[in-house]
Structures are given as structure tokens and as C-alpha cells.
Amino acid sequence: MRNEEMLLIPGPTPVVDSIYDAMAQETRGHTDPRFAAIYKSAIEKTREMLKTDGEVFVISGSGTIAMEMALVNTVAAGEKLLIISQGFFGDRFIHLAKAFGIEAEVIQSEWGKQADPALVEEKLAGETFKAVTITHADTSTGVAADLDALVPIIKKHGALVILDGVCATAAMEEDMSKSYGDGKIDIVLTGSQKAIGVPPGLAIVAFNQTALAARNQIERVPAYYCDIYNWLPIMHDPQKYFATPPVNLIYGFDEGMRLVLEEGMENRYQRHAAYGKAVRAALAVYGMKALAEENAAADTLSCILYPEGMNDAEFRKALAEKGVIVAGALAHLAGKAFRVGHMGNINEEMLENAIVKIGEAVQELGFEADLEQAVRRFRELALPVA
Ligand SMILES: Cc1ncc(COP(=O)(O)O)c(C=O)c1O
């Protein structure tokens, strides 16, 4: 990798050379058949990854545009949305719902804890909701949603499942062909910059047939750029024009998706699960504990609490001087924790190196850190015996 720093924030994630090389190809006109063929191929690869029977949209924008696109095309003003929030990004749906006059109710779990499926059951048994949002991995807390528990409950009550995969897609299972009791995940939305490992700038949303039917029932969507009906012709034939696509980013995305499919989804899920466990176990050796319990922890990123007395800014500065970049924590956890990504096109060597650098930074700040023991723990878990 030609990157000079190790970008271990929870996205964007390190970009591999073949993606940079793809992006450095000559910029062509967005209706040029040579570009259209690459756009088409990227859309098809996305469809293969998510296994939807419906439509895939790959457009300019960040994950928030993908959230907006999912919501405005399925839930009309005045209809009800249930938000299962496990942190800051779950809460973002509250703001979106408000902006579009959607009636939202929230099941809020304490930061670091998973949502209680019994509360979801109780809520859905009591009233009818058009859709329910789940944040697969909340980037603020490092908590993963328990899809096997939540999705069957939601489908039993006939609501649409909108899954925010911004911090999970391509690393944690999101299989739209999988049956969860009475139904399937209806929408997966994501961005290019996290576990897919491509620079930021693409919003990606997959709708199954049930979600498309929900769009059909909405007479007037309160959006123009985000109305999927404006994008459908382009997704079917990228030589058509609606709004100029980010040509070079799509070159990079097509290569990123090639790498994802080449590795294979199962391998990717296993690799990320191992990385998550290994990073958290190694950091625990330094007295740095994850906010989430291990059985609720996301495979893609961890929110790590500082040992008593460790200064956030000093720690992250010392680490950045060693070329490893991690992120601060959000909201009430700011200063008390940091967030480390372990997703995308990274490998064991990079993560092990980060564990060593983190240990060195801890020592520089005057705390004890057993680097050898941390590396041993990391290796035991990051390299599962095949
Ligand atoms: C789970 C989740 N959802 C949504 C978003 C918003 O994505 P973006 O910042 O690309 O708009 C993020 C960003 O980190 C996220 O982690």
C-alpha cells in the first residue's frame, strides 16, 4: 500500500493501490459507453454482494444520502417509523424523519448495549409502523445489532426493515435473500468508505421488491435527487443521464467490489469477526476495555474506554506521530474513549503493527503496557486455524 499513514478511524479506511490505480484512469464522459460498462459492472457486483431481488442504486453522496433515499422512498409524511437506535447514527434517523414529516418513535438502548428485542415486540404488537430502521453497527458505540433476533419480529408484524449498513456492509452478513421467519431485509443502505474500502463519496442503496412496492404507493416523494424513480433508468442503462455520476470514484468502486467478491463474503465475514475479537483482546492487555460486551460488539470497529487518567488528546497525538490515526469518541463519551476501525482492505500485519504502536503510545504517556502479551493475544485470535 502506498498510504503513508494507517487510517484506523471507523471510515474512511485504508485504500489499496489497485483502487487508487483504477481511480487514476482517464476521466471519460459519463455517457461514454466505456464508462457506462464499468458503472454497470459496479452495480451488478453490488447486487451480487447483497443478493437482492430488487434494484440497486449507486449514486454520488455520503451514507446520509443513502439513509435519506431509503426513507423518503418508503415512508410518506404522516406515516409511522420505528427507529431502533443503539447510538449516534441510529439517532440520525430521528432527524431525517423530522425533516420529512414522518412520525417517528424510538427504542433507544443505553450506549454500549444492544436493543432489547422484547421492547421491539411490545412496540410492534401495540401499533402499526410502516418501517423499522436498524443500524447494523453503530459507529459511535461499536455495538452490532442482533439481526437474527430483530428482523423476524419486525417481519412478523409486516413492517419494512431498513438496515443501515454504512459501518457493516461487506464485513458483516447482509444477505437480502436470507429468510428471517416471515420475511427478509427490505433495504440495505451503505457508503463506499468503510468496509468496502473505497474513498468516500458514494451512497449505495438496495431495495427489494417489497420496498419497491412501497415506493409505488407514494404518490409524491418529497425529494428530487433522492427519488429512486429518477435513478431507475440510469441503473438499468448507465448511458442515460439524470445527474452526473462521479466517474473516477465509480472506477474505484468497481475495483473495490471486485476485491470484495474475489475474497468472498464468507471469508470476509470471518476475517472481520476475527479482527474485532483480536483487536479488543489485545487492547484489553493494555487496560483498554471495549464499551460493548464482546457478544454485542461489532466486527468492524470498536469503541475503547481509556484507563483511568489517560488523556484522549495526548494519546491520539502520540499515536498519530507514529503514523496510526484513530478517532475520538462522540457525544458524552468524548474524551473518555477512542474509536478504532478494523475493517475493509486491511490485513493482520497492519493491525498487529497498530497494536504495537498503541502500546508504545500508552508507555509514552507513562502507563504500563505489555506489548509482547498484547501481540500474542492478537495473533491467537486474528489468525484462526483454518
Ligand atoms: C452507521 C452509520 N450510518 C450513517 C453514517 C453517515 O454516513 P456519512 O458520514 O457517510 O454521511 C455513518 C457515518 O459514519 C455511520 O457510521
The ligand as a MOL file (V3000), in Angstrom:
LIG
                    3D

  0  0  0     0  0            999 V3000
M  V30 BEGIN CTAB
M  V30 COUNTS 16 16 0 0 0
M  V30 BEGIN ATOM
M  V30 1 C -23.6950 3.6260 10.8450 0
M  V30 2 C -23.5960 4.9110 10.0930 0
M  V30 3 N -24.6630 5.3880 9.4530 0
M  V30 4 C -24.6170 6.5260 8.7660 0
M  V30 5 C -23.4680 7.2710 8.6890 0
M  V30 6 C -23.4450 8.5290 7.9260 0
M  V30 7 O -22.6050 8.3800 6.8210 0
M  V30 8 P -21.8780 9.6110 6.1300 0
M  V30 9 O -20.9950 10.2430 7.1400 0
M  V30 10 O -21.1010 8.9530 5.0100 0
M  V30 11 O -22.9350 10.5130 5.6330 0
M  V30 12 C -22.3200 6.8280 9.3500 0
M  V30 13 C -21.0790 7.5990 9.3080 0
M  V30 14 O -20.1080 7.2990 9.9600 0
M  V30 15 C -22.3960 5.6150 10.0600 0
M  V30 16 O -21.3300 5.1400 10.6860 0
M  V30 END ATOM
M  V30 BEGIN BOND
M  V30 1 1 1 2
M  V30 2 1 2 3
M  V30 3 2 2 15
M  V30 4 2 3 4
M  V30 5 1 4 5
M  V30 6 1 5 6
M  V30 7 2 5 12
M  V30 8 1 6 7
M  V30 9 1 7 8
M  V30 10 2 8 9
M  V30 11 1 8 10
M  V30 12 1 8 11
M  V30 13 1 12 13
M  V30 14 1 12 15
M  V30 15 2 13 14
M  V30 16 1 15 16
M  V30 END BOND
M  V30 END CTAB
M  END
